[in-house]
Amino acid sequence: MPYRLDLPQSDFTVDVITGKRHRGDVSAGVGMVLFDEAGNASSKVKLQHIFQKHMTFPISNKDTAELNKEGKISKIEFWADGAYDHSSRYWHVNKIEVRNNARQETFVFPVQEWVVRNRSYKVRHLDTSLPQLEQEEFKVERNNELDEKKRIYELDQKIPNGPVQVKKLPRAEEFGCEEKMDLLIREGFLEFKNFVLRLFTHPWKSIADIFNIYEHSLYYYPRPKGSDLWTEDVHFGRQRIASINNTVIELVKDLPQKFPVSDDLVGPFLEGLTLDEAIKKKKLFMCDLKVLEGIPVKDNFVLCAPIALFFVDFCGQLKPVAIQLFQNPSPSNPIFTPACPTLTWTLVKMWYNNADAAYHQGLTHLGFTHLLMESFDLATQRNLSSSHPVYKLLEPHFLNLMAINSLALERLINEDGWVQEVMNYGQKGMLNLIVKELDNWKLDVHGTLPEDLKRRGLDDPTVLPVYFFRDDALLLYNAIKKYVRDYLYIYYSSSDVLLADGELQNWTKELVKERNKSEGGMGIKGMPEKVNSVEQLEQILTCVIYTCSVGHASANFGQYDEYGFPANYPLCLRGTPPDNPNAILTEADLLASLPDVATTLDIMEITDLLSRKGTKSLGDFETEYIVDPKGKEVVERFRKDLKEISEKIEKRNKQLKTEYTYLLPEAIPNSISI
């Protein structure tokens, strides 16, 4: 509940809602003037108090005598004067609401920025408009805002030839005080757990010995889901379609020459079908990690570039039937099948998963969600006024994105950071992979779920019916698309209105312009140089919101379940991969390939931290940017659609032996905030 000063009843009250950003509440002396629709102004009103998150100020009737009590408050002007003293010159304000008590009507003035001392701010009611429809008195201020943001949101390429990022993290993009403290506490607690565990652990004696980590009586990690299933072929198949890297698998239309599987080799695993028959029946699927070929690795480490073949059996389960660990077939690079000795086949699957982890972390997770979406965030901040309806639509999905990316590059992907310590390719390999694949990523294909599924031959729901990622992601993609479409048509009644929107066209221009940190340009492929229709804009915005929410959630929140048990989905493997399908390997051979205790604990620490959801769920926004009534109706319909999707997924999951829960709407944050 807001704090209310005990003053006499007044015609107007003012609510000031401060943000959750760092140093958002200060002892401030604030002056304000209210304006009605006729342009009449109140006296200068002083709001002076130690602000809480939500503060209500009754306004003296004497100060509002000139205002039309039956009319609307059309705009306000306010300033934070020099009367307050704090270690910061800034004060973060979310919004200001003015209530006409006689009419029982509230007028909303979105601020959503850091307020600088001794500077005047003018905000109009609802403050949502296209630039060509902006009121004359606000046009100059709107242009000044964008000029200032271009100065603050300076471009950089922190990864040479990589995605465009912000040069220096702006104050507005910093973690809030509570969020930062939560991250520090979590990280500190995990580090302490690892310190204690190291005192009680020793080199692995057996696979069973690893489980002691999860069962320590004082400080324990929960047992990851993958720890009980890691040797099973069905589980290995499921990791391709309902795990953390679900967008590599594709339908086999023909088998490449570089992967010389034969009926003699895999026939026993095709339930009586030949390879040609299995292909015609759409029962064969392949994962080809050719992009990993030639990626540099750390000294004395190996990174495979494997190809794997999968078959859907009579029960609808996806199972591996052949794995080749490198791209070019040779006597030293044979094809392995389930007919190999058990532990040999198990270790081959582990080496495949080690390569898949490199692809997942470098591309699916960091490159194609975190870093590419920062480019969209930057273009939005630099080209769309905070009054622009598209800005208000996108901004909740950029919460903490620049902050977490900055932290990741400083703490996880630095020269001696986590990636360098725990992954076979280290920092150099990861960054090389991102740059190598960056220009092959296209928004209208890889960033557009239906098109990506079509590209991989998986757009038909009867093909690979256990592809739960596809089924759930499509439900969410279509709900987001409907949300975006309904919202856009409030403001863009025709393509002519869109073409006249200079801010939006500049936004598009900067996104598609060749990647260049000094001249501007994000280098996004698969986008038109000019948005000519509302349908085009709808598709672009749907992809951005989907990627920041659903796409990131699917790649992120299952990390501990998969990586938390080192043999299940190894981020790190030592030694060399098997090269003889007839070799009889032992448990000692598997243990020799696994990371040591310290590396395992480091992997568990970070993946446990990354797998924890810390912000609100999709559609439930931390800050209310959409405040106009028609827009709020669209948001409510979106929330209703998400609730129905949740119910549908829950109903499906009740019929499954192993549930797929990562894309339940309540499990998906709005943004890439971890």
C-alpha positions in Angstrom: 0.0 0.0 0.0 1.2 3.5 -0.7 2.2 5.7 2.1 -0.2 8.7 2.5 0.4 12.0 4.2 -2.2 12.9 6.7 -3.6 16.0 5.0 -7.1 17.4 4.4 -9.2 16.1 1.6 -8.2 17.7 -1.7 -9.4 17.7 -5.3 -6.2 16.2 -6.6 -3.7 13.7 -5.3 -0.4 12.8 -6.8 1.1 9.3 -6.6 4.9 9.0 -7.3 6.0 5.4 -8.0 9.8 5.0 -7.9 11.6 2.3 -9.8 13.4 -0.7 -8.5 16.7 0.4 -10.0 19.8 1.0 -7.9 19.3 4.1 -5.7 15.8 4.5 -6.8 14.6 6.0 -3.5 16.2 9.2 -2.2 15.3 12.1 0.0 14.1 14.4 -2.8 12.6 17.8 -3.0 10.3 17.7 -6.1 8.5 20.5 -7.7 5.5 19.9 -10.0 3.0 21.8 -12.1 -0.3 20.2 -13.4 -1.9 21.3 -16.7 -5.5 20.7 -17.8 -6.7 20.3 -21.4 -7.3 24.0 -21.8 -3.7 24.7 -20.9 -4.5 26.1 -17.4 -1.7 25.5 -14.9 -1.6 24.8 -11.2 0.7 26.7 -8.9 4.1 25.1 -8.4 3.5 22.3 -6.0 6.2 21.1 -3.6 6.4 17.4 -2.9 9.0 17.0 -0.3 9.5 13.8 1.7 11.7 10.7 1.9 10.4 8.7 -1.0 9.3 5.1 -0.6 8.4 2.8 -3.5 5.0 4.4 -3.7 4.2 7.8 -2.2 0.9 9.7 -2.3 0.7 13.5 -1.9 -2.7 15.3 -1.6 -2.5 18.7 -3.4 -3.8 21.8 -1.7 -7.0 23.0 -3.4 -5.5 26.5 -3.4 -2.7 25.3 -5.7 -5.2 23.8 -8.2 -7.7 26.6 -8.2 -7.0 27.5 -11.8 -7.6 23.9 -13.1 -10.9 22.7 -14.5 -12.1 20.3 -11.9 -14.4 18.6 -14.5 -11.7 18.2 -17.1 -8.6 16.1 -17.5 -5.0 16.6 -16.5 -3.3 16.5 -19.9 0.3 16.9 -18.9 2.6 17.5 -15.9 6.0 19.2 -15.5 8.2 18.2 -12.7 11.8 18.5 -11.5 14.0 17.3 -8.6 15.6 20.3 -7.2 18.8 20.7 -5.2 17.1 20.3 -1.9 18.1 16.6 -1.6 21.6 15.4 -0.9 22.6 11.8 -1.7 25.7 10.0 -3.0 23.8 9.8 -6.3 22.7 12.7 -8.5 19.9 10.6 -9.9 16.4 9.4 -8.9 14.7 6.6 -10.7 10.9 7.3 -11.3 8.6 4.7 -12.8 5.5 6.7 -13.2 3.4 9.5 -11.7 -0.3 9.3 -11.3 -2.6 12.3 -10.8 -6.1 11.5 -9.4 -9.1 13.8 -9.8 -10.9 12.8 -6.6 -14.1 14.5 -7.6 -14.3 12.6 -10.9 -12.7 9.4 -9.5 -10.4 9.4 -12.5 -6.7 8.8 -12.6 -4.3 10.2 -15.2 -1.1 8.2 -15.8 2.2 9.9 -16.7 4.9 7.3 -17.5 8.4 8.5 -16.7 10.5 5.3 -16.5 13.9 6.9 -16.4 16.6 8.4 -14.1 15.6 11.9 -13.1 18.6 14.3 -13.0 18.6 17.0 -10.4 17.8 20.6 -11.5 16.4 19.5 -14.9 12.7 19.9 -15.9 10.7 17.0 -17.3 7.4 17.3 -19.2 5.2 14.2 -19.6 1.8 14.0 -21.2 -1.1 11.7 -20.1 -0.3 8.1 -21.2 2.7 9.4 -23.2 2.3 7.0 -26.1 2.4 8.3 -29.7 4.1 7.8 -33.0 6.6 10.5 -33.8 4.6 12.0 -36.7 1.6 12.4 -34.4 3.5 13.9 -31.5 2.3 17.2 -30.1 4.4 20.1 -31.3 5.6 21.1 -27.8 7.0 17.6 -27.3 8.8 17.1 -30.6 12.0 18.9 -29.7 12.1 17.1 -26.4 11.6 13.8 -28.1 14.4 14.5 -30.6 16.7 15.6 -27.8 15.9 12.4 -25.9 17.2 10.3 -28.8 20.3 12.4 -29.3 21.1 11.9 -25.7 20.5 8.2 -25.8 22.8 7.8 -28.8 25.5 9.4 -26.8 24.9 7.2 -23.8 24.3 3.9 -25.7 27.6 4.0 -27.6 28.3 1.0 -29.8 31.2 -1.4 -29.4 32.3 -4.9 -30.5 33.7 -6.5 -27.4 34.2 -9.6 -29.4 36.3 -8.7 -32.5 34.0 -9.0 -35.6 31.3 -10.2 -33.2 27.8 -8.8 -32.4 27.4 -5.1 -31.6 27.1 -4.4 -27.9 27.0 -1.3 -25.7 30.4 0.1 -25.0 29.8 1.1 -21.4 26.8 -0.1 -19.4 24.5 2.9 -18.9 23.1 3.6 -15.4 19.6 2.8 -16.7 20.7 -0.7 -17.6 22.4 -1.6 -14.3 20.9 -4.4 -12.2 18.6 -3.1 -9.5 19.9 -3.1 -6.0 17.8 -6.2 -5.0 18.7 -8.1 -8.2 22.4 -7.4 -7.8 22.4 -8.4 -4.1 20.5 -11.6 -4.9 23.1 -12.6 -7.5 25.9 -11.9 -5.1 24.3 -13.9 -2.3 23.6 -16.8 -4.6 27.1 -16.8 -6.1 28.7 -16.4 -2.6 26.7 -19.2 -1.2 27.5 -21.5 -4.1 31.2 -20.7 -3.7 31.1 -21.5 0.0 29.3 -24.8 -0.7 32.1 -25.7 -3.1 34.8 -24.8 -0.6 33.1 -27.1 2.0 32.6 -29.9 -0.5 36.2 -29.8 -1.6 37.2 -30.6 2.0 35.1 -33.8 1.9 35.7 -35.0 -1.6 38.5 -36.9 -3.4 39.4 -38.0 -7.0 36.5 -40.1 -8.5 36.8 -43.7 -7.6 33.7 -44.8 -9.5 30.6 -43.3 -11.3 28.7 -44.0 -8.1 31.3 -41.9 -6.2 30.1 -38.8 -8.0 26.7 -39.0 -6.4 28.3 -38.2 -3.0 28.4 -34.6 -4.1 24.6 -34.5 -4.1 24.2 -36.4 -0.9 26.5 -34.4 1.4 24.5 -33.9 4.7 25.6 -30.3 5.3 25.6 -28.5 1.9 24.2 -30.3 -1.1 23.2 -29.8 -4.6 20.0 -31.4 -5.8 20.5 -34.4 -8.0 20.1 -33.3 -11.6 17.4 -35.0 -13.6 19.9 -36.4 -16.0 21.8 -38.3 -13.4 19.5 -41.3 -13.3 19.1 -41.6 -17.1 22.5 -40.7 -18.6 23.3 -44.1 -20.1 19.9 -44.7 -21.8 19.5 -44.2 -25.5 16.0 -42.9 -25.2 17.3 -40.2 -22.9 20.1 -39.3 -25.4 17.4 -38.9 -28.1 15.3 -36.8 -25.8 18.2 -34.5 -25.3 17.9 -33.5 -28.9 14.2 -32.5 -28.8 13.2 -31.7 -25.2 16.3 -30.4 -23.5 18.5 -27.3 -23.9 19.6 -27.5 -27.5 16.5 -28.4 -29.5 17.0 -26.6 -32.8 19.8 -28.7 -34.4 18.0 -31.9 -35.3 16.5 -32.2 -38.8 14.5 -34.7 -40.9 16.7 -36.8 -43.1 15.9 -36.4 -46.8 19.0 -38.1 -48.0 22.2 -39.2 -46.3 25.4 -37.2 -47.0 28.4 -39.0 -48.5 30.5 -37.9 -45.6 28.4 -40.1 -43.3 28.5 -43.6 -45.0 26.0 -45.5 -42.9 24.6 -48.6 -44.5 21.8 -51.1 -44.0 24.3 -53.7 -42.8 25.5 -51.2 -40.1 22.2 -49.8 -38.8 19.6 -52.2 -40.1 19.2 -54.1 -36.8 18.0 -50.9 -35.2 15.4 -49.8 -37.8 12.6 -52.3 -36.9 12.8 -54.2 -40.1 13.1 -51.1 -42.4 15.8 -50.3 -44.8 17.4 -46.9 -44.7 15.5 -45.8 -47.8 12.2 -47.0 -46.3 12.9 -45.3 -43.0 13.6 -42.0 -44.9 10.4 -42.3 -47.0 8.4 -42.9 -43.8 10.0 -39.8 -42.2 11.5 -41.9 -39.4 15.2 -40.9 -39.7 16.6 -37.7 -38.2 20.1 -36.3 -38.1 22.2 -33.8 -36.1 25.3 -32.5 -37.9 27.6 -30.3 -35.9 29.8 -29.5 -38.9 30.2 -25.8 -37.7 32.5 -27.1 -34.9 35.1 -28.3 -37.5 38.2 -26.2 -37.2 37.3 -24.4 -34.0 40.4 -23.9 -31.9 40.6 -25.8 -28.6 42.7 -25.6 -25.4 46.0 -27.4 -25.4 45.7 -31.2 -24.9 41.9 -31.1 -25.4 39.8 -32.3 -28.3 36.5 -31.0 -29.7 34.6 -33.3 -32.0 32.5 -32.2 -35.0 30.1 -35.1 -35.0 27.2 -36.4 -37.0 24.5 -38.5 -35.3 21.6 -40.5 -36.8 18.3 -41.1 -35.0 15.3 -43.3 -35.6 11.8 -43.0 -34.2 10.7 -46.5 -33.1 7.3 -48.1 -32.9 6.6 -46.5 -29.5 7.4 -43.0 -30.9 10.7 -42.8 -29.0 13.7 -41.2 -30.7 16.9 -43.3 -30.4 20.4 -42.9 -31.7 21.4 -45.6 -34.3 24.8 -44.2 -35.5 27.4 -41.6 -34.5 30.5 -40.5 -36.4 32.6 -38.2 -34.2 34.3 -36.2 -36.9 33.2 -34.9 -40.3 35.4 -36.9 -42.7 35.1 -40.7 -42.6 38.3 -42.8 -42.3 39.5 -45.9 -40.6 40.4 -43.8 -37.6 37.0 -42.1 -37.7 34.5 -45.0 -37.8 30.8 -45.0 -37.3 29.6 -46.3 -33.9 26.3 -47.9 -33.3 24.4 -49.4 -30.3 26.0 -52.8 -31.3 29.3 -51.5 -29.9 30.4 -52.7 -26.4 28.2 -50.9 -23.9 30.7 -48.5 -22.3 32.3 -47.8 -25.7 28.9 -46.7 -27.0 28.3 -44.7 -23.8 31.6 -42.8 -24.1 30.9 -42.1 -27.8 27.5 -40.5 -26.8 29.4 -38.5 -24.1 31.8 -37.1 -26.7 28.8 -36.2 -28.9 27.2 -34.4 -26.0 30.5 -32.6 -25.3 30.4 -31.2 -28.8 26.7 -30.4 -28.5 27.4 -28.5 -25.3 30.0 -26.4 -27.1 27.4 -25.6 -29.8 24.7 -24.9 -27.2 26.7 -22.6 -25.0 28.4 -20.7 -27.8 25.5 -20.4 -30.3 22.1 -21.4 -29.0 22.6 -19.8 -25.7 25.1 -16.9 -25.8 25.4 -16.0 -29.4 21.9 -16.3 -30.7 20.0 -15.1 -27.7 22.1 -13.0 -25.3 24.4 -11.2 -27.8 22.1 -10.9 -30.9 19.3 -9.6 -28.8 21.5 -6.9 -27.2 21.9 -5.5 -30.7 18.1 -5.2 -31.0 18.0 -3.7 -27.5 20.7 -1.1 -28.5 18.8 -0.2 -31.7 15.6 0.3 -29.7 17.3 2.5 -27.1 19.0 4.6 -29.8 16.2 5.1 -32.3 12.8 4.7 -30.5 11.7 7.4 -28.1 10.4 6.0 -24.8 7.0 7.5 -26.0 7.0 5.2 -29.0 4.5 2.3 -28.7 7.0 -0.2 -30.1 9.5 0.9 -27.4 6.8 0.2 -24.8 6.1 -3.2 -26.3 9.7 -4.3 -26.4 11.2 -2.8 -23.3 9.9 -5.4 -20.8 11.7 -8.1 -22.8 15.1 -6.3 -22.6 15.1 -6.1 -18.8 18.6 -6.7 -17.4 19.9 -7.9 -20.8 22.8 -5.5 -21.2 23.6 -6.0 -17.5 23.8 -9.8 -17.6 25.8 -9.7 -20.8 28.3 -7.3 -19.3 28.6 -9.5 -16.2 29.0 -12.6 -18.3 31.8 -11.2 -20.4 33.6 -9.9 -17.3 33.1 -13.0 -15.1 32.4 -16.1 -17.3 33.9 -15.5 -20.7 37.0 -13.5 -19.9 40.5 -14.8 -20.6 40.7 -16.8 -17.4 37.0 -17.2 -16.7 34.6 -20.1 -16.3 34.4 -21.0 -20.0 38.2 -21.1 -20.2 38.4 -23.3 -17.2 35.6 -25.8 -17.8 35.0 -26.2 -21.6 37.2 -28.0 -24.1 37.4 -25.1 -26.5 37.9 -22.4 -23.9 37.3 -18.7 -24.4 39.1 -18.4 -27.8 37.1 -21.3 -29.2 33.7 -20.0 -28.0 34.3 -16.6 -29.5 35.7 -18.0 -32.7 32.5 -20.1 -33.0 30.2 -17.1 -32.5 32.0 -15.0 -35.1 32.1 -18.0 -37.6 28.4 -18.6 -37.5 27.1 -15.0 -36.9 26.6 -14.1 -40.5 24.8 -17.4 -41.3 22.0 -16.5 -38.8 19.0 -14.9 -40.4 16.1 -13.4 -38.5 13.5 -14.6 -41.1 14.7 -18.2 -40.9 16.7 -19.2 -37.8 15.0 -16.5 -35.7 11.5 -17.3 -36.9 10.3 -20.5 -35.3 7.9 -21.7 -38.0 10.4 -21.1 -40.8 13.2 -22.7 -38.8 11.0 -25.8 -38.3 10.2 -25.8 -42.0 13.9 -25.5 -42.9 14.6 -28.6 -40.8 11.6 -30.6 -42.1 9.9 -30.6 -38.7 6.9 -28.3 -39.3 4.5 -31.2 -39.6 3.4 -32.2 -36.1 2.9 -35.8 -37.2 6.6 -36.0 -37.9 8.5 -36.7 -34.7 5.4 -36.6 -32.5 7.6 -36.5 -29.3 9.2 -33.2 -30.3 7.7 -31.4 -27.3 9.9 -28.3 -27.7 8.3 -27.7 -31.1 4.8 -28.2 -29.9 5.0 -26.0 -26.8 7.2 -23.3 -28.6 4.7 -23.0 -31.4 1.8 -22.4 -29.0 3.8 -19.6 -27.4 5.1 -18.2 -30.7 1.6 -17.9 -32.0 0.3 -16.3 -28.8 3.1 -13.8 -28.9 2.4 -13.1 -32.6 -1.3 -12.5 -31.8 -0.3 -10.2 -28.9 2.0 -8.2 -31.2 -0.5 -8.0 -34.0 -3.3 -6.8 -31.8 -1.1 -4.2 -30.2 0.3 -2.8 -33.5 -3.1 -2.3 -35.1 -4.0 0.1 -32.3 -1.4 2.5 -33.7 -0.8 1.5 -37.3 -4.1 1.6 -39.1 -2.4 1.2 -42.5 1.0 0.7 -44.1 1.1 4.5 -44.9 1.2 5.3 -41.2 4.0 2.9 -40.7 6.0 4.3 -43.6 5.7 7.8 -42.1 7.1 6.6 -38.8 10.7 8.0 -39.0 11.8 6.5 -35.7 10.8 3.0 -36.7 12.4 3.3 -40.1 15.7 4.5 -38.5 15.4 1.6 -36.1 15.2 -0.8 -39.0 18.0 0.9 -40.9 20.4 0.6 -38.0 19.6 -3.0 -37.4 20.2 -4.1 -41.0 23.2 -1.7 -41.7 26.5 -3.5 -42.0 28.0 -4.2 -38.6 30.2 -1.3 -37.7 30.7 0.0 -34.2 32.0 3.4 -35.3 29.3 4.3 -37.9 26.4 2.4 -36.4 24.9 -0.8 -37.8 24.0 -4.1 -36.2 24.4 -6.3 -39.3 21.3 -8.3 -38.7 20.6 -10.6 -41.6 17.1 -11.7 -42.8 15.5 -8.3 -42.3 14.1 -5.8 -44.9 16.0 -2.6 -45.2 12.7 -0.8 -44.9 9.6 -2.1 -43.1 6.8 -1.6 -45.7 3.9 -3.3 -43.9 2.5 -3.9 -40.5 2.8 -7.7 -41.2 6.5 -7.3 -41.7 6.9 -5.4 -38.4 4.7 -8.0 -36.7 7.0 -10.8 -37.8 10.2 -8.9 -36.7 8.8 -8.0 -33.2 7.4 -11.5 -32.6 10.8 -13.0 -33.3 12.5 -10.6 -30.9 10.0 -11.1 -28.0 10.0 -14.9 -28.6 13.8 -15.1 -28.6 14.1 -13.0 -25.4 11.6 -15.0 -23.6 10.8 -18.5 -25.0 14.0 -19.0 -26.9 16.2 -18.1 -24.0 14.2 -20.1 -21.5 14.4 -23.3 -23.6 18.2 -22.9 -23.8 18.9 -21.8 -20.3 16.8 -23.2 -17.5 17.6 -26.8 -18.0 21.3 -26.3 -17.7 21.7 -27.8 -14.3 19.5 -30.7 -15.1 21.8 -31.6 -18.0 25.2 -30.3 -17.1 25.0 -30.9 -13.3 25.9 -34.6 -13.6 29.3 -34.6 -15.5 28.7 -37.8 -17.4 25.3 -36.9 -18.7 26.1 -33.9 -20.8 29.8 -33.2 -20.4 30.9 -29.6 -20.7 34.4 -31.0 -20.3 36.0 -34.2 -21.5 39.7 -35.2 -21.2 41.8 -37.4 -23.3 40.9 -38.5 -26.9 37.6 -39.9 -28.2 37.2 -43.6 -29.1 38.4 -44.6 -32.5 37.6 -48.3 -32.5 34.0 -49.5 -32.4 35.1 -52.9 -31.2 37.2 -51.7 -28.3 35.9 -52.9 -24.9 36.2 -49.9 -22.6 35.8 -50.0 -18.8 34.4 -47.7 -16.1 38.0 -46.6 -15.5 38.2 -45.3 -19.1 35.0 -43.3 -18.6 36.3 -41.8 -15.3 39.6 -40.8 -16.9 37.6 -38.8 -19.5 35.5 -36.9 -16.9 36.6 -33.6 -15.4 38.2 -33.6 -12.0 36.3 -32.8 -8.8 37.2 -29.1 -8.8 36.1 -28.6 -12.5 32.9 -30.6 -11.8 32.0 -28.3 -8.9 32.7 -25.2 -10.9 30.3 -26.5 -13.6 27.7 -27.3 -11.0 28.1 -23.9 -9.3 27.5 -21.8 -12.4 24.8 -24.0 -14.1 22.9 -24.1 -10.9 23.1 -20.3 -10.7 22.0 -19.9 -14.3 19.1 -22.3 -14.0 17.3 -20.2 -11.3 14.5 -18.0 -12.5 14.8 -14.6 -10.8 12.3 -12.3 -12.6 8.6 -12.4 -13.3 7.0 -14.7 -15.8 6.0 -14.0 -19.4 3.2 -11.4 -19.5 3.6 -10.4 -15.9 5.9 -7.4 -16.3 8.2 -5.9 -13.6 7.4 -2.4 -14.9 4.2 -1.4 -16.6 5.2 0.3 -19.9 1.9 -0.2 -21.7 -0.5 2.1 -19.9 -3.1 3.2 -22.5 -6.4 1.4 -22.0 -6.5 -0.3 -25.5 -3.0 -1.5 -25.0 -3.8 -2.8 -21.5 -6.7 -4.8 -23.0 -4.3 -6.5 -25.4 -2.0 -7.4 -22.5 -4.9 -8.9 -20.6 -5.8 -11.0 -23.6 -2.2 -12.2 -23.9 -2.2 -13.2 -20.3 -5.4 -15.2 -20.8 -3.9 -17.0 -23.8 -0.8 -17.9 -21.8 -2.9 -19.3 -19.0 -4.7 -21.5 -21.6 -1.4 -22.7 -23.0 -0.2 -23.6 -19.5 -3.3 -25.7 -18.9 -2.8 -27.4 -22.2 0.8 -28.3 -21.5 0.0 -29.5 -17.9 -2.7 -31.7 -19.3 -0.2 -33.2 -21.9 2.5 -33.7 -19.3 0.2 -35.8 -17.1 0.3 -38.4 -19.8 4.1 -38.5 -20.0 6.6 -40.6 -18.2 9.1 -37.7 -18.3 7.5 -34.3 -18.3 8.7 -31.4 -20.4 8.2 -28.3 -18.3 10.8 -25.7 -19.5 8.2 -24.0 -21.7 5.4 -23.7 -19.2 4.5 -20.0 -19.5 5.0 -19.5 -15.7 8.6 -20.9 -16.1 9.5 -18.4 -18.8 10.8 -14.9 -17.8 10.0 -12.0 -20.0 13.6 -11.3 -20.7 17.2 -12.6 -20.8 18.0 -11.6 -17.2 20.3 -14.4 -16.1 
